[in-house]
């Protein structure tokens, strides 16, 4: 976020240096939006982070795609059916 802001600011300055409005306008817009994003991140507090136990439990639970199969099985089947034939 901060790197994007710095990048946009530097490109905007470069655009003013060569007086090229095609560089200035989009980079200035990006810099303004990046400053707004940084301001919002500092003003609005983030939600509490989930504990590591909650994250592990969420990662272990299978996710179904509506076919009765979990996503890992679907990915494995897709890889097998889409692999080139050897014969």
Secondary structure in CASP SS format (residue, H / E / C, confidence):
PFRMAT SS
TARGET T0000
AUTHOR 0000-0000-0000
METHOD secondary structure of the structure
MODEL  1
X C 1.00
X H 1.00
X H 1.00
X H 1.00
X H 1.00
X H 1.00
X H 1.00
X H 1.00
X H 1.00
X H 1.00
X H 1.00
X H 1.00
X H 1.00
X H 1.00
X H 1.00
X H 1.00
X H 1.00
X H 1.00
X C 1.00
X C 1.00
X H 1.00
X H 1.00
X H 1.00
X H 1.00
X H 1.00
X H 1.00
X H 1.00
X H 1.00
X H 1.00
X H 1.00
X H 1.00
X H 1.00
X H 1.00
X H 1.00
X H 1.00
X H 1.00
X H 1.00
X H 1.00
X H 1.00
X H 1.00
X H 1.00
X H 1.00
X H 1.00
X C 1.00
X C 1.00
X C 1.00
X C 1.00
X C 1.00
X C 1.00
X C 1.00
X C 1.00
X H 1.00
X H 1.00
X H 1.00
X H 1.00
X H 1.00
X H 1.00
X H 1.00
X H 1.00
X H 1.00
X C 1.00
X C 1.00
X C 1.00
X E 1.00
X C 1.00
X C 1.00
X C 1.00
X C 1.00
X C 1.00
X E 1.00
X H 1.00
X H 1.00
X H 1.00
X H 1.00
X H 1.00
X H 1.00
X H 1.00
X H 1.00
X H 1.00
X H 1.00
X H 1.00
X C 1.00
X C 1.00
X C 1.00
X C 1.00
X C 1.00
X C 1.00
END
